[in-house]
């Protein structure tokens, strides 16, 4: 996969997190429930999270596919 930032080839792998991962428009104090407009990408306190992802080490971008997760949009 080519990087949308610089066009270099991206390296496949996984992005992992210890507990939950939420996409937000602006950073704020983390809460148990996401706010309107935010996307809960995954929530697994006991096993952690793992998403297929691609990394560009040239321009420091990471792309992930959360279509296989149990994400919920609020």
mmJSON file of the N, C-alpha and C atoms, coordinates in Angstrom:
{"data_MODEL":{"atom_site":{
"group_PDB":["ATOM","ATOM","ATOM","ATOM","ATOM","ATOM","ATOM","ATOM","ATOM","ATOM","ATOM","ATOM","ATOM","ATOM","ATOM","ATOM","ATOM","ATOM","ATOM","ATOM","ATOM","ATOM","ATOM","ATOM","ATOM","ATOM","ATOM","ATOM","ATOM","ATOM","ATOM","ATOM","ATOM","ATOM","ATOM","ATOM","ATOM","ATOM","ATOM","ATOM","ATOM","ATOM","ATOM","ATOM","ATOM","ATOM","ATOM","ATOM","ATOM","ATOM","ATOM","ATOM","ATOM","ATOM","ATOM","ATOM","ATOM","ATOM","ATOM","ATOM","ATOM","ATOM","ATOM","ATOM","ATOM","ATOM","ATOM","ATOM","ATOM","ATOM","ATOM","ATOM","ATOM","ATOM","ATOM","ATOM","ATOM","ATOM","ATOM","ATOM","ATOM","ATOM","ATOM","ATOM","ATOM","ATOM","ATOM","ATOM","ATOM","ATOM","ATOM","ATOM","ATOM","ATOM","ATOM","ATOM","ATOM","ATOM","ATOM","ATOM","ATOM","ATOM","ATOM","ATOM","ATOM","ATOM","ATOM","ATOM","ATOM","ATOM","ATOM","ATOM","ATOM","ATOM","ATOM","ATOM","ATOM","ATOM","ATOM","ATOM","ATOM","ATOM","ATOM","ATOM","ATOM","ATOM","ATOM","ATOM","ATOM","ATOM","ATOM","ATOM","ATOM","ATOM","ATOM","ATOM","ATOM","ATOM","ATOM","ATOM","ATOM","ATOM","ATOM","ATOM","ATOM","ATOM","ATOM","ATOM","ATOM","ATOM","ATOM","ATOM","ATOM","ATOM","ATOM","ATOM","ATOM","ATOM","ATOM","ATOM","ATOM","ATOM","ATOM","ATOM","ATOM","ATOM","ATOM","ATOM","ATOM","ATOM","ATOM","ATOM","ATOM","ATOM","ATOM","ATOM","ATOM","ATOM","ATOM","ATOM","ATOM","ATOM","ATOM","ATOM","ATOM","ATOM","ATOM","ATOM","ATOM","ATOM","ATOM","ATOM","ATOM","ATOM","ATOM","ATOM","ATOM","ATOM","ATOM","ATOM","ATOM","ATOM","ATOM","ATOM","ATOM","ATOM","ATOM","ATOM","ATOM","ATOM","ATOM","ATOM","ATOM","ATOM","ATOM","ATOM","ATOM","ATOM","ATOM","ATOM","ATOM","ATOM"],
"id":[1,2,3,4,5,6,7,8,9,10,11,12,13,14,15,16,17,18,19,20,21,22,23,24,25,26,27,28,29,30,31,32,33,34,35,36,37,38,39,40,41,42,43,44,45,46,47,48,49,50,51,52,53,54,55,56,57,58,59,60,61,62,63,64,65,66,67,68,69,70,71,72,73,74,75,76,77,78,79,80,81,82,83,84,85,86,87,88,89,90,91,92,93,94,95,96,97,98,99,100,101,102,103,104,105,106,107,108,109,110,111,112,113,114,115,116,117,118,119,120,121,122,123,124,125,126,127,128,129,130,131,132,133,134,135,136,137,138,139,140,141,142,143,144,145,146,147,148,149,150,151,152,153,154,155,156,157,158,159,160,161,162,163,164,165,166,167,168,169,170,171,172,173,174,175,176,177,178,179,180,181,182,183,184,185,186,187,188,189,190,191,192,193,194,195,196,197,198,199,200,201,202,203,204,205,206,207,208,209,210,211,212,213,214,215,216,217,218,219,220,221,222],
"type_symbol":["N","C","C","N","C","C","N","C","C","N","C","C","N","C","C","N","C","C","N","C","C","N","C","C","N","C","C","N","C","C","N","C","C","N","C","C","N","C","C","N","C","C","N","C","C","N","C","C","N","C","C","N","C","C","N","C","C","N","C","C","N","C","C","N","C","C","N","C","C","N","C","C","N","C","C","N","C","C","N","C","C","N","C","C","N","C","C","N","C","C","N","C","C","N","C","C","N","C","C","N","C","C","N","C","C","N","C","C","N","C","C","N","C","C","N","C","C","N","C","C","N","C","C","N","C","C","N","C","C","N","C","C","N","C","C","N","C","C","N","C","C","N","C","C","N","C","C","N","C","C","N","C","C","N","C","C","N","C","C","N","C","C","N","C","C","N","C","C","N","C","C","N","C","C","N","C","C","N","C","C","N","C","C","N","C","C","N","C","C","N","C","C","N","C","C","N","C","C","N","C","C","N","C","C","N","C","C","N","C","C","N","C","C","N","C","C","N","C","C","N","C","C"],
"label_atom_id":["N","CA","C","N","CA","C","N","CA","C","N","CA","C","N","CA","C","N","CA","C","N","CA","C","N","CA","C","N","CA","C","N","CA","C","N","CA","C","N","CA","C","N","CA","C","N","CA","C","N","CA","C","N","CA","C","N","CA","C","N","CA","C","N","CA","C","N","CA","C","N","CA","C","N","CA","C","N","CA","C","N","CA","C","N","CA","C","N","CA","C","N","CA","C","N","CA","C","N","CA","C","N","CA","C","N","CA","C","N","CA","C","N","CA","C","N","CA","C","N","CA","C","N","CA","C","N","CA","C","N","CA","C","N","CA","C","N","CA","C","N","CA","C","N","CA","C","N","CA","C","N","CA","C","N","CA","C","N","CA","C","N","CA","C","N","CA","C","N","CA","C","N","CA","C","N","CA","C","N","CA","C","N","CA","C","N","CA","C","N","CA","C","N","CA","C","N","CA","C","N","CA","C","N","CA","C","N","CA","C","N","CA","C","N","CA","C","N","CA","C","N","CA","C","N","CA","C","N","CA","C","N","CA","C","N","CA","C","N","CA","C","N","CA","C","N","CA","C","N","CA","C","N","CA","C","N","CA","C"],
"label_alt_id":[null,null,null,null,null,null,null,null,null,null,null,null,null,null,null,null,null,null,null,null,null,null,null,null,null,null,null,null,null,null,null,null,null,null,null,null,null,null,null,null,null,null,null,null,null,null,null,null,null,null,null,null,null,null,null,null,null,null,null,null,null,null,null,null,null,null,null,null,null,null,null,null,null,null,null,null,null,null,null,null,null,null,null,null,null,null,null,null,null,null,null,null,null,null,null,null,null,null,null,null,null,null,null,null,null,null,null,null,null,null,null,null,null,null,null,null,null,null,null,null,null,null,null,null,null,null,null,null,null,null,null,null,null,null,null,null,null,null,null,null,null,null,null,null,null,null,null,null,null,null,null,null,null,null,null,null,null,null,null,null,null,null,null,null,null,null,null,null,null,null,null,null,null,null,null,null,null,null,null,null,null,null,null,null,null,null,null,null,null,null,null,null,null,null,null,null,null,null,null,null,null,null,null,null,null,null,null,null,null,null,null,null,null,null,null,null,null,null,null,null,null,null],
"label_comp_id":["UNK","UNK","UNK","UNK","UNK","UNK","UNK","UNK","UNK","UNK","UNK","UNK","UNK","UNK","UNK","UNK","UNK","UNK","UNK","UNK","UNK","UNK","UNK","UNK","UNK","UNK","UNK","UNK","UNK","UNK","UNK","UNK","UNK","UNK","UNK","UNK","UNK","UNK","UNK","UNK","UNK","UNK","UNK","UNK","UNK","UNK","UNK","UNK","UNK","UNK","UNK","UNK","UNK","UNK","UNK","UNK","UNK","UNK","UNK","UNK","UNK","UNK","UNK","UNK","UNK","UNK","UNK","UNK","UNK","UNK","UNK","UNK","UNK","UNK","UNK","UNK","UNK","UNK","UNK","UNK","UNK","UNK","UNK","UNK","UNK","UNK","UNK","UNK","UNK","UNK","UNK","UNK","UNK","UNK","UNK","UNK","UNK","UNK","UNK","UNK","UNK","UNK","UNK","UNK","UNK","UNK","UNK","UNK","UNK","UNK","UNK","UNK","UNK","UNK","UNK","UNK","UNK","UNK","UNK","UNK","UNK","UNK","UNK","UNK","UNK","UNK","UNK","UNK","UNK","UNK","UNK","UNK","UNK","UNK","UNK","UNK","UNK","UNK","UNK","UNK","UNK","UNK","UNK","UNK","UNK","UNK","UNK","UNK","UNK","UNK","UNK","UNK","UNK","UNK","UNK","UNK","UNK","UNK","UNK","UNK","UNK","UNK","UNK","UNK","UNK","UNK","UNK","UNK","UNK","UNK","UNK","UNK","UNK","UNK","UNK","UNK","UNK","UNK","UNK","UNK","UNK","UNK","UNK","UNK","UNK","UNK","UNK","UNK","UNK","UNK","UNK","UNK","UNK","UNK","UNK","UNK","UNK","UNK","UNK","UNK","UNK","UNK","UNK","UNK","UNK","UNK","UNK","UNK","UNK","UNK","UNK","UNK","UNK","UNK","UNK","UNK","UNK","UNK","UNK","UNK","UNK","UNK"],
"label_asym_id":["A","A","A","A","A","A","A","A","A","A","A","A","A","A","A","A","A","A","A","A","A","A","A","A","A","A","A","A","A","A","A","A","A","A","A","A","A","A","A","A","A","A","A","A","A","A","A","A","A","A","A","A","A","A","A","A","A","A","A","A","A","A","A","A","A","A","A","A","A","A","A","A","A","A","A","A","A","A","A","A","A","A","A","A","A","A","A","A","A","A","A","A","A","A","A","A","A","A","A","A","A","A","A","A","A","A","A","A","A","A","A","A","A","A","A","A","A","A","A","A","A","A","A","A","A","A","A","A","A","A","A","A","A","A","A","A","A","A","A","A","A","A","A","A","A","A","A","A","A","A","A","A","A","A","A","A","A","A","A","A","A","A","A","A","A","A","A","A","A","A","A","A","A","A","A","A","A","A","A","A","A","A","A","A","A","A","A","A","A","A","A","A","A","A","A","A","A","A","A","A","A","A","A","A","A","A","A","A","A","A","A","A","A","A","A","A","A","A","A","A","A","A"],
"label_entity_id":["1","1","1","1","1","1","1","1","1","1","1","1","1","1","1","1","1","1","1","1","1","1","1","1","1","1","1","1","1","1","1","1","1","1","1","1","1","1","1","1","1","1","1","1","1","1","1","1","1","1","1","1","1","1","1","1","1","1","1","1","1","1","1","1","1","1","1","1","1","1","1","1","1","1","1","1","1","1","1","1","1","1","1","1","1","1","1","1","1","1","1","1","1","1","1","1","1","1","1","1","1","1","1","1","1","1","1","1","1","1","1","1","1","1","1","1","1","1","1","1","1","1","1","1","1","1","1","1","1","1","1","1","1","1","1","1","1","1","1","1","1","1","1","1","1","1","1","1","1","1","1","1","1","1","1","1","1","1","1","1","1","1","1","1","1","1","1","1","1","1","1","1","1","1","1","1","1","1","1","1","1","1","1","1","1","1","1","1","1","1","1","1","1","1","1","1","1","1","1","1","1","1","1","1","1","1","1","1","1","1","1","1","1","1","1","1","1","1","1","1","1","1"],
"label_seq_id":[1,1,1,2,2,2,3,3,3,4,4,4,5,5,5,6,6,6,7,7,7,8,8,8,9,9,9,10,10,10,11,11,11,12,12,12,13,13,13,14,14,14,15,15,15,16,16,16,17,17,17,18,18,18,19,19,19,20,20,20,21,21,21,22,22,22,23,23,23,24,24,24,25,25,25,26,26,26,27,27,27,28,28,28,29,29,29,30,30,30,31,31,31,32,32,32,33,33,33,34,34,34,35,35,35,36,36,36,37,37,37,38,38,38,39,39,39,40,40,40,41,41,41,42,42,42,43,43,43,44,44,44,45,45,45,46,46,46,47,47,47,48,48,48,49,49,49,50,50,50,51,51,51,52,52,52,53,53,53,54,54,54,55,55,55,56,56,56,57,57,57,58,58,58,59,59,59,60,60,60,61,61,61,62,62,62,63,63,63,64,64,64,65,65,65,66,66,66,67,67,67,68,68,68,69,69,69,70,70,70,71,71,71,72,72,72,73,73,73,74,74,74],
"pdbx_PDB_ins_code":[null,null,null,null,null,null,null,null,null,null,null,null,null,null,null,null,null,null,null,null,null,null,null,null,null,null,null,null,null,null,null,null,null,null,null,null,null,null,null,null,null,null,null,null,null,null,null,null,null,null,null,null,null,null,null,null,null,null,null,null,null,null,null,null,null,null,null,null,null,null,null,null,null,null,null,null,null,null,null,null,null,null,null,null,null,null,null,null,null,null,null,null,null,null,null,null,null,null,null,null,null,null,null,null,null,null,null,null,null,null,null,null,null,null,null,null,null,null,null,null,null,null,null,null,null,null,null,null,null,null,null,null,null,null,null,null,null,null,null,null,null,null,null,null,null,null,null,null,null,null,null,null,null,null,null,null,null,null,null,null,null,null,null,null,null,null,null,null,null,null,null,null,null,null,null,null,null,null,null,null,null,null,null,null,null,null,null,null,null,null,null,null,null,null,null,null,null,null,null,null,null,null,null,null,null,null,null,null,null,null,null,null,null,null,null,null,null,null,null,null,null,null],
"Cartn_x":[0.849,0.0,0.897,0.519,1.272,0.748,1.662,1.322,0.604,-0.528,-1.223,-0.479,0.468,1.22,2.401,3.23,4.468,4.594,3.724,3.758,4.702,5.443,6.336,5.521,6.149,5.486,5.342,4.161,3.901,4.115,4.525,4.788,3.555,3.068,1.904,2.278,1.297,1.494,0.215,0.349,-0.801,-0.592,-1.667,-1.661,-2.361,-1.691,-2.248,-2.428,-3.43,-3.725,-4.08,-3.803,-4.07,-5.53,-6.346,-7.735,-8.725,-8.978,-9.958,-9.335,-9.928,-9.426,-10.626,-10.583,-11.687,-11.118,-11.76,-11.395,-12.198,-11.51,-12.155,-11.702,-12.533,-12.163,-11.184,-11.351,-10.435,-10.133,-8.905,-8.546,-9.326,-9.697,-10.371,-10.114,-10.55,-10.388,-11.097,-10.43,-10.982,-12.098,-13.223,-14.352,-14.738,-15.633,-16.052,-16.969,-17.705,-18.621,-18.158,-18.187,-17.789,-18.91,-18.523,-19.474,-20.004,-21.032,-21.619,-20.549,-20.518,-19.55,-18.248,-18.052,-16.844,-17.089,-16.021,-16.139,-15.328,-16.011,-15.347,-14.802,-13.485,-12.862,-12.76,-12.625,-12.536,-12.521,-12.997,-13.081,-12.925,-11.738,-11.507,-10.481,-10.969,-10.111,-9.234,-9.722,-9.001,-8.012,-8.29,-7.417,-6.666,-7.048,-6.433,-7.02,-6.504,-7.016,-5.901,-6.258,-5.289,-5.984,-5.455,-6.022,-4.978,-5.407,-4.506,-4.176,-2.906,-2.489,-1.27,-1.047,0.129,0.861,2.19,2.994,3.922,4.055,5.022,6.089,7.258,8.335,8.996,8.691,9.247,8.57,7.228,6.523,5.712,5.901,5.329,3.803,3.207,1.756,1.413,0.266,-0.248,-1.688,-2.012,-3.38,-3.879,-5.107,-5.644,-7.031,-7.398,-8.702,-9.484,-10.527,-11.314,-12.633,-12.765,-14.005,-14.254,-13.223,-13.401,-13.547,-13.467,-13.612,-15.078,-15.345,-16.723,-17.004,-16.557,-16.675,-18.129,-18.343,-19.687,-19.557,-20.358,-20.362,-21.513,-21.23,-22.254,-22.583],
"Cartn_y":[-1.171,0.0,1.239,2.205,3.458,4.456,5.19,6.201,7.375,7.806,8.959,10.273,10.272,11.485,11.723,10.681,10.868,9.939,8.933,8.025,6.841,6.779,5.643,4.395,3.23,1.969,1.87,1.463,1.321,-0.128,-0.323,-1.653,-2.166,-3.385,-3.924,-4.416,-4.392,-4.878,-4.7,-4.432,-4.301,-3.136,-2.449,-1.412,-2.022,-2.039,-2.668,-1.657,-1.918,-1.061,-1.944,-1.45,-2.238,-2.342,-1.334,-1.377,-0.888,0.405,0.891,1.939,2.108,3.08,3.821,5.152,5.985,7.069,7.297,8.412,9.614,10.746,11.975,13.134,14.162,15.34,16.223,16.342,17.129,16.348,16.378,15.644,16.161,15.258,15.609,14.503,14.702,13.687,12.409,11.297,10.017,9.587,9.16,8.678,7.283,6.63,5.285,5.284,6.357,6.453,7.533,7.215,8.224,9.247,10.441,11.523,11.483,12.271,12.336,12.724,12.015,12.283,11.503,10.826,10.038,8.586,7.868,6.476,5.589,4.652,3.66,2.587,2.532,1.588,0.202,0.117,-1.171,-0.992,-2.02,-1.955,-3.362,-3.707,-5.021,-4.888,-4.694,-4.439,-5.639,-6.847,-8.036,-8.588,-8.432,-9.002,-7.961,-6.689,-5.658,-5.65,-4.78,-4.605,-4.781,-5.245,-5.399,-5.105,-4.135,-3.746,-3.934,-4.442,-4.463,-3.014,-2.733,-1.36,-1.335,-0.18,0.054,1.27,1.195,2.303,2.83,4.144,4.784,5.373,4.795,5.266,6.513,6.851,8.067,9.319,9.331,10.549,10.338,9.185,8.91,8.844,8.247,8.07,6.599,6.364,5.013,4.982,3.984,3.768,2.465,2.473,1.234,0.97,-0.304,-0.737,-1.227,-0.487,-0.896,-1.542,-1.942,-2.561,-3.92,-4.599,-5.913,-5.831,-4.634,-4.489,-4.359,-4.273,-4.099,-2.629,-1.771,-0.339,0.113,1.232,1.822,3.316,3.881,5.331,5.916,6.998,7.65,8.99],
"Cartn_z":[0.0,0.0,0.0,-0.788,-0.871,0.167,0.765,1.765,1.09,1.652,1.073,1.314,2.243,2.547,1.63,1.457,0.692,-0.513,-0.621,-1.754,-1.594,-0.495,-0.245,0.084,-0.06,0.274,1.801,2.254,3.69,4.109,5.35,5.886,6.629,6.303,7.001,8.392,9.286,10.645,11.438,12.714,13.597,14.547,14.868,15.886,17.085,18.236,19.427,20.546,21.371,22.506,23.691,24.877,26.077,26.449,26.139,26.592,25.554,25.492,24.533,23.632,22.468,21.525,20.945,21.012,20.537,19.632,18.48,17.617,18.07,18.289,18.742,17.864,17.763,16.968,17.713,19.022,19.845,21.116,21.586,22.803,24.014,24.887,26.136,27.143,28.349,29.389,28.957,29.086,28.661,29.598,29.002,29.793,29.313,30.035,29.657,28.44,28.228,27.101,26.141,24.847,23.882,23.714,23.288,23.082,21.653,21.382,20.047,19.028,17.899,16.85,16.994,18.121,18.335,17.942,17.621,17.186,18.125,18.769,19.613,18.683,18.537,17.615,18.215,19.515,20.177,21.681,22.384,23.838,24.394,24.83,25.411,26.526,27.732,28.892,29.227,29.006,29.455,28.438,27.149,26.135,25.314,25.403,24.589,23.193,22.346,21.0,19.983,18.805,17.734,16.41,15.649,14.364,13.283,12.114,10.972,10.632,10.379,10.117,9.202,8.608,7.765,8.311,8.324,8.841,7.756,7.7,6.824,7.734,7.7,8.56,8.003,6.739,6.142,6.684,6.655,7.101,8.378,9.028,10.356,10.369,9.332,9.292,9.53,10.179,10.386,9.887,9.064,8.598,9.202,9.724,10.273,9.716,9.68,9.206,10.416,10.779,11.939,11.532,10.274,9.808,10.442,10.894,11.514,13.026,13.584,15.038,15.405,16.694,17.169,17.421,16.488,16.673,16.726,17.409,17.508,17.344,16.469,16.279,17.082,17.745,18.558,17.99],
"occupancy":[1.0,1.0,1.0,1.0,1.0,1.0,1.0,1.0,1.0,1.0,1.0,1.0,1.0,1.0,1.0,1.0,1.0,1.0,1.0,1.0,1.0,1.0,1.0,1.0,1.0,1.0,1.0,1.0,1.0,1.0,1.0,1.0,1.0,1.0,1.0,1.0,1.0,1.0,1.0,1.0,1.0,1.0,1.0,1.0,1.0,1.0,1.0,1.0,1.0,1.0,1.0,1.0,1.0,1.0,1.0,1.0,1.0,1.0,1.0,1.0,1.0,1.0,1.0,1.0,1.0,1.0,1.0,1.0,1.0,1.0,1.0,1.0,1.0,1.0,1.0,1.0,1.0,1.0,1.0,1.0,1.0,1.0,1.0,1.0,1.0,1.0,1.0,1.0,1.0,1.0,1.0,1.0,1.0,1.0,1.0,1.0,1.0,1.0,1.0,1.0,1.0,1.0,1.0,1.0,1.0,1.0,1.0,1.0,1.0,1.0,1.0,1.0,1.0,1.0,1.0,1.0,1.0,1.0,1.0,1.0,1.0,1.0,1.0,1.0,1.0,1.0,1.0,1.0,1.0,1.0,1.0,1.0,1.0,1.0,1.0,1.0,1.0,1.0,1.0,1.0,1.0,1.0,1.0,1.0,1.0,1.0,1.0,1.0,1.0,1.0,1.0,1.0,1.0,1.0,1.0,1.0,1.0,1.0,1.0,1.0,1.0,1.0,1.0,1.0,1.0,1.0,1.0,1.0,1.0,1.0,1.0,1.0,1.0,1.0,1.0,1.0,1.0,1.0,1.0,1.0,1.0,1.0,1.0,1.0,1.0,1.0,1.0,1.0,1.0,1.0,1.0,1.0,1.0,1.0,1.0,1.0,1.0,1.0,1.0,1.0,1.0,1.0,1.0,1.0,1.0,1.0,1.0,1.0,1.0,1.0,1.0,1.0,1.0,1.0,1.0,1.0,1.0,1.0,1.0,1.0,1.0,1.0],
"B_iso_or_equiv":[0.0,0.0,0.0,0.0,0.0,0.0,0.0,0.0,0.0,0.0,0.0,0.0,0.0,0.0,0.0,0.0,0.0,0.0,0.0,0.0,0.0,0.0,0.0,0.0,0.0,0.0,0.0,0.0,0.0,0.0,0.0,0.0,0.0,0.0,0.0,0.0,0.0,0.0,0.0,0.0,0.0,0.0,0.0,0.0,0.0,0.0,0.0,0.0,0.0,0.0,0.0,0.0,0.0,0.0,0.0,0.0,0.0,0.0,0.0,0.0,0.0,0.0,0.0,0.0,0.0,0.0,0.0,0.0,0.0,0.0,0.0,0.0,0.0,0.0,0.0,0.0,0.0,0.0,0.0,0.0,0.0,0.0,0.0,0.0,0.0,0.0,0.0,0.0,0.0,0.0,0.0,0.0,0.0,0.0,0.0,0.0,0.0,0.0,0.0,0.0,0.0,0.0,0.0,0.0,0.0,0.0,0.0,0.0,0.0,0.0,0.0,0.0,0.0,0.0,0.0,0.0,0.0,0.0,0.0,0.0,0.0,0.0,0.0,0.0,0.0,0.0,0.0,0.0,0.0,0.0,0.0,0.0,0.0,0.0,0.0,0.0,0.0,0.0,0.0,0.0,0.0,0.0,0.0,0.0,0.0,0.0,0.0,0.0,0.0,0.0,0.0,0.0,0.0,0.0,0.0,0.0,0.0,0.0,0.0,0.0,0.0,0.0,0.0,0.0,0.0,0.0,0.0,0.0,0.0,0.0,0.0,0.0,0.0,0.0,0.0,0.0,0.0,0.0,0.0,0.0,0.0,0.0,0.0,0.0,0.0,0.0,0.0,0.0,0.0,0.0,0.0,0.0,0.0,0.0,0.0,0.0,0.0,0.0,0.0,0.0,0.0,0.0,0.0,0.0,0.0,0.0,0.0,0.0,0.0,0.0,0.0,0.0,0.0,0.0,0.0,0.0,0.0,0.0,0.0,0.0,0.0,0.0],
"pdbx_formal_charge":[null,null,null,null,null,null,null,null,null,null,null,null,null,null,null,null,null,null,null,null,null,null,null,null,null,null,null,null,null,null,null,null,null,null,null,null,null,null,null,null,null,null,null,null,null,null,null,null,null,null,null,null,null,null,null,null,null,null,null,null,null,null,null,null,null,null,null,null,null,null,null,null,null,null,null,null,null,null,null,null,null,null,null,null,null,null,null,null,null,null,null,null,null,null,null,null,null,null,null,null,null,null,null,null,null,null,null,null,null,null,null,null,null,null,null,null,null,null,null,null,null,null,null,null,null,null,null,null,null,null,null,null,null,null,null,null,null,null,null,null,null,null,null,null,null,null,null,null,null,null,null,null,null,null,null,null,null,null,null,null,null,null,null,null,null,null,null,null,null,null,null,null,null,null,null,null,null,null,null,null,null,null,null,null,null,null,null,null,null,null,null,null,null,null,null,null,null,null,null,null,null,null,null,null,null,null,null,null,null,null,null,null,null,null,null,null,null,null,null,null,null,null],
"auth_seq_id":[1,1,1,2,2,2,3,3,3,4,4,4,5,5,5,6,6,6,7,7,7,8,8,8,9,9,9,10,10,10,11,11,11,12,12,12,13,13,13,14,14,14,15,15,15,16,16,16,17,17,17,18,18,18,19,19,19,20,20,20,21,21,21,22,22,22,23,23,23,24,24,24,25,25,25,26,26,26,27,27,27,28,28,28,29,29,29,30,30,30,31,31,31,32,32,32,33,33,33,34,34,34,35,35,35,36,36,36,37,37,37,38,38,38,39,39,39,40,40,40,41,41,41,42,42,42,43,43,43,44,44,44,45,45,45,46,46,46,47,47,47,48,48,48,49,49,49,50,50,50,51,51,51,52,52,52,53,53,53,54,54,54,55,55,55,56,56,56,57,57,57,58,58,58,59,59,59,60,60,60,61,61,61,62,62,62,63,63,63,64,64,64,65,65,65,66,66,66,67,67,67,68,68,68,69,69,69,70,70,70,71,71,71,72,72,72,73,73,73,74,74,74],
"auth_comp_id":["UNK","UNK","UNK","UNK","UNK","UNK","UNK","UNK","UNK","UNK","UNK","UNK","UNK","UNK","UNK","UNK","UNK","UNK","UNK","UNK","UNK","UNK","UNK","UNK","UNK","UNK","UNK","UNK","UNK","UNK","UNK","UNK","UNK","UNK","UNK","UNK","UNK","UNK","UNK","UNK","UNK","UNK","UNK","UNK","UNK","UNK","UNK","UNK","UNK","UNK","UNK","UNK","UNK","UNK","UNK","UNK","UNK","UNK","UNK","UNK","UNK","UNK","UNK","UNK","UNK","UNK","UNK","UNK","UNK","UNK","UNK","UNK","UNK","UNK","UNK","UNK","UNK","UNK","UNK","UNK","UNK","UNK","UNK","UNK","UNK","UNK","UNK","UNK","UNK","UNK","UNK","UNK","UNK","UNK","UNK","UNK","UNK","UNK","UNK","UNK","UNK","UNK","UNK","UNK","UNK","UNK","UNK","UNK","UNK","UNK","UNK","UNK","UNK","UNK","UNK","UNK","UNK","UNK","UNK","UNK","UNK","UNK","UNK","UNK","UNK","UNK","UNK","UNK","UNK","UNK","UNK","UNK","UNK","UNK","UNK","UNK","UNK","UNK","UNK","UNK","UNK","UNK","UNK","UNK","UNK","UNK","UNK","UNK","UNK","UNK","UNK","UNK","UNK","UNK","UNK","UNK","UNK","UNK","UNK","UNK","UNK","UNK","UNK","UNK","UNK","UNK","UNK","UNK","UNK","UNK","UNK","UNK","UNK","UNK","UNK","UNK","UNK","UNK","UNK","UNK","UNK","UNK","UNK","UNK","UNK","UNK","UNK","UNK","UNK","UNK","UNK","UNK","UNK","UNK","UNK","UNK","UNK","UNK","UNK","UNK","UNK","UNK","UNK","UNK","UNK","UNK","UNK","UNK","UNK","UNK","UNK","UNK","UNK","UNK","UNK","UNK","UNK","UNK","UNK","UNK","UNK","UNK"],
"auth_asym_id":["A","A","A","A","A","A","A","A","A","A","A","A","A","A","A","A","A","A","A","A","A","A","A","A","A","A","A","A","A","A","A","A","A","A","A","A","A","A","A","A","A","A","A","A","A","A","A","A","A","A","A","A","A","A","A","A","A","A","A","A","A","A","A","A","A","A","A","A","A","A","A","A","A","A","A","A","A","A","A","A","A","A","A","A","A","A","A","A","A","A","A","A","A","A","A","A","A","A","A","A","A","A","A","A","A","A","A","A","A","A","A","A","A","A","A","A","A","A","A","A","A","A","A","A","A","A","A","A","A","A","A","A","A","A","A","A","A","A","A","A","A","A","A","A","A","A","A","A","A","A","A","A","A","A","A","A","A","A","A","A","A","A","A","A","A","A","A","A","A","A","A","A","A","A","A","A","A","A","A","A","A","A","A","A","A","A","A","A","A","A","A","A","A","A","A","A","A","A","A","A","A","A","A","A","A","A","A","A","A","A","A","A","A","A","A","A","A","A","A","A","A","A"],
"auth_atom_id":["N","CA","C","N","CA","C","N","CA","C","N","CA","C","N","CA","C","N","CA","C","N","CA","C","N","CA","C","N","CA","C","N","CA","C","N","CA","C","N","CA","C","N","CA","C","N","CA","C","N","CA","C","N","CA","C","N","CA","C","N","CA","C","N","CA","C","N","CA","C","N","CA","C","N","CA","C","N","CA","C","N","CA","C","N","CA","C","N","CA","C","N","CA","C","N","CA","C","N","CA","C","N","CA","C","N","CA","C","N","CA","C","N","CA","C","N","CA","C","N","CA","C","N","CA","C","N","CA","C","N","CA","C","N","CA","C","N","CA","C","N","CA","C","N","CA","C","N","CA","C","N","CA","C","N","CA","C","N","CA","C","N","CA","C","N","CA","C","N","CA","C","N","CA","C","N","CA","C","N","CA","C","N","CA","C","N","CA","C","N","CA","C","N","CA","C","N","CA","C","N","CA","C","N","CA","C","N","CA","C","N","CA","C","N","CA","C","N","CA","C","N","CA","C","N","CA","C","N","CA","C","N","CA","C","N","CA","C","N","CA","C","N","CA","C","N","CA","C","N","CA","C","N","CA","C","N","CA","C"],
"pdbx_PDB_model_num":[1,1,1,1,1,1,1,1,1,1,1,1,1,1,1,1,1,1,1,1,1,1,1,1,1,1,1,1,1,1,1,1,1,1,1,1,1,1,1,1,1,1,1,1,1,1,1,1,1,1,1,1,1,1,1,1,1,1,1,1,1,1,1,1,1,1,1,1,1,1,1,1,1,1,1,1,1,1,1,1,1,1,1,1,1,1,1,1,1,1,1,1,1,1,1,1,1,1,1,1,1,1,1,1,1,1,1,1,1,1,1,1,1,1,1,1,1,1,1,1,1,1,1,1,1,1,1,1,1,1,1,1,1,1,1,1,1,1,1,1,1,1,1,1,1,1,1,1,1,1,1,1,1,1,1,1,1,1,1,1,1,1,1,1,1,1,1,1,1,1,1,1,1,1,1,1,1,1,1,1,1,1,1,1,1,1,1,1,1,1,1,1,1,1,1,1,1,1,1,1,1,1,1,1,1,1,1,1,1,1,1,1,1,1,1,1,1,1,1,1,1,1]
}}}
